[in-house]
Structure formats: structure tokens, C-alpha cells
């Protein structure tokens, strides 16, 4: 159950209320895992100036099957270490209280704490058997997407797609789709259109894109 919090827009200083999720429980909501991995966590859109982005607020990621209790606790989340520890205790208590007694295990009392969202997501991937090399390959795909979005001409983009055809695979398309969802969810109309245009270009020109069209996965 999300709570309502008041935030101040960093752009126009307007104050507004927005829902915030404090716990992402994979058993209760399987989609929460992809939310966290794709950075779709506690997004907010200022109703005054339409500036959009993620709120840098603490949360707890819980996967009972893998016995993972991971807390995202950025340094700015508390004035001192005591306040941060109190916030961590509150998050773990929220999870424990929602569980039946037989599922209240020791790992929940000692959650792993991460200062950056990147390190937390790397831990989730590691628990799935994803190696550091595979994580680096994923980052390389993300950098490729950004370079293609920044292409200065149609010709430059087409050349880039041709040069990188062998690494343009279903994983890259999934990453592109996740970025499109995030842009749409946060009201970033211009970025969404850029991503959609790139999606269409990849479907047209890449080997994976043409295969996906043949499978009816467009």
C-alpha cells in the first residue's frame, strides 16, 4: 500500500503530494522486480511545470524465495546514522508484520543496505545468476541505445544500426521498451517519441527487429 508524501519540485519549487512505495515485495507483486531493475521506482510528475523524475527515497526490496531483503538508503535519506537505522528498522518491521509467523525469518532482521540503486539492482541480478560480465554487457547496450538516440542524422543512425547489428537482440529491445514505459509514465512526451522512432527504425533495419516483426512481436 503506497503512502502519500509531500515533495518540492526541484525545478519550479512547487509543492505537491504524490504516492510513494516503501516496499517492493516480489511475491505480492511479481512486476515489482522489473520496476526496480528498470529504475521505475517512485516516479513523480510536477503538476505545475510537468518536470518528471524518480524520487530519491528509501525503500525495501523483498524476495522471500531467494531470502533477499535489500534496502535502498541514500545518504541524504537521514540526518545521521541513527536516523537512517531507524528508517531501516521501520521498513523491515513493515514487511515482517505483513507476513505469517512461519515466514518471519532471520534474514529480514539483517537486510543488506545499499547507498546506490545501481548496486542494489546488481545484487538482484547476482542472485539470479547474472555475472559481472553480463551486467557490463547490459550497461554497454544501454550506452549503445543512448548513442543511437543522439545520432545527428538518419544516415548516421542507419550506419550505427548496421555496425552493431549482432548486439541488437531481444534484450536490447526489452531495455528500449522499458525506457519507453518510463518516459510515458513520467510524461516525457518528447523522449517517448524519440524512443518510439528508434524502436521503429530498429524493427525496420536490424536482423532482430525484422525477426520480431515476422513473429508478430512489434
N, C-alpha and C positions, 0 to 999 in steps of 0.2 A: 504494500500500500504506500504510494508516494505521499510525502508531506509537502505542504505549501511553504515556500520561503520567499522572503523579500530580497531582491537583488537590485543593485545600481548599475545601470548601463555604463560601461567604460567610455562610450563614445559621446552620448548626449547627457549623461548623469541623471537620466530619468529613472525613478524607482518604480518597480513593478513586481507583482507576485507571479511565481512560476512553480510548477510541480517539480519535486526533486526525489529521485530514487536513492535510498540509502543502502538497500540490499539487492544484489542481483543473484537470485537463487536458481541454479540450473535445473534442479528437479521440479521446482514450481513453475518455471518459465524457461523451456529449452532455448527459446530465441534470445535469451539474455546473454548467452555466451557470444554469439556473433555481434550483439550490440557492443559488448565490451571490447572484443577483438578489433572491431572496426571503428572504435572511438565514438560510437553513437551513444554517449553517456551524458545524461543531464544536459541536454541541449536547450538553449533558451533563445528567444527572439524578442528583441525590444519592440513593444507595440508602438513606440513613438518614432524611432528612426529606422526600424527594421534591421538593425545590426544583429547578426546571429553568431552563435558560437557555443562551445561547451563551457559549462560552469566548472571551475576547478575545485570541486568539493569532495570530501571523503566519501567512500562507500566500501562495502564488503562484498566480495565475490565468493559465493559458496557452491562447491560441487561435492555433495555428500558421497557420491560413488567413488571419487578419487580422493576423498578426505582432504579437500583443499579449502582452506579458509584464508583468503588473501584480502588484505586491507590496503586500499589506496589512501594514503595520508600525506598530502603535500605539506611542506614545511610551513606554508602560510596558513594552514588549517587551524593552528593553535598558537596562542601567545608564548607558550613554553612547553617543555616536555610533559609536565604534569597534565596540562590541559589536553594535549594530544593523546596521552594514555587514557584519560577519562573518556575521550571521544571513541577510542578503540574499544574500551570496555562496554560502552553503550551500544555500539554496533554488534558486538558479539552477543550481548545479552538479548538484543532484538531477535537474532537468529535462533539462539538456544530456546527462548521462550515459545517460539512458534513450532518447535519440534516435539514429538512424543518422547517421553523419558528414555526409551530404549535407543533413540538415535542421538542422544546428547553425549557425544564422545569427546575425549580429551583434546583432540587436535583443535577443536573450536575454542578452547581456552587459551591456546597459544597460536593465534593467527600470525601468518607471515606479513610483515608490513613493508610497503613499497612507497618510495617518495616520488617515483615517476610512473606514469601509466604504461610507458614502453616496457619497463622492467616487469610490471605485473602481467602484461599480456605475454611477454616472453616466458614467464613461469607457467602460464596456462598452456602455451604451445609445447613447452618442455614436458609437461605432464601427459600430453597427447603423443609423445614420442617424436616431436619435431626437433631436429638438431639445430645447433647454432648456425651451421652452414645453410640449412633450409630457411632459417629466419633471415639470414643475409640475402639469400636469393629472393625472398619475398620483398625485402627492402629495395633490392635492385629493380624489381618490377614496378614498385611504387615510384622510384626515381624516373624510370622509363615513361610511365604514364604522365608525370609532370612535364618531362621534356617534350612529349608529343603535344600536350596541351599548350606549350609555349612556342610551338613551331610558328615561324614567321610567314609561311606561305603554304598553299596546298601542295606545291611541289616538294617542299622540304618535309612536310608530314608524310607524303607518299613514299619518299625515299627512306625515311626513318622506319616506316612500317615494313618496307621491303628488306631493309638491313637487319631488322630484329624479328623477322617472321618466325624463326624457330623458337623464340622465347615467348611469343604471343600465344598463350594457351588458355585453357578454361580457368585456371587460377587467376590470370590477369583480368579476364572478363568478369570474374566474381568480384575482384577488387574494384574494377571500374563501376560495376553495378552498386556496390556498397557506397562508393563515393557519390553516385547519383542519388541514392536514397538519402544520404546525409545532407546533400545540397538541397534536395526537395524538402526534407523535414525542417531545415533551418531557414527556408525561404530565400535561398541564394539563387535567384532565378537565372542570373547571367552565367554563373558557374555551372548550374544544371544544364543549361543549353550548350555550353562548351563541351561538357562531358557527353551529352547525348549526341552531339555532332561527331565527336571522336568515336563513340560506340558504333555509329552508323558507318563511319569510314573503315573501322576495323572489320566490321561484318563484310564490307564490300571487298577489301583488299587483302586481308590476311588469310592464310590457309585455315586457321582455326575458325575464323569468322565465317568463311564460306561453308565449312563443315557444319557449324552450328545452324546456319540458315537451312542447310539440307536436312538437318534433324528437326527443324521447326522450333528451335530454341531462341529465336530472336525476340 
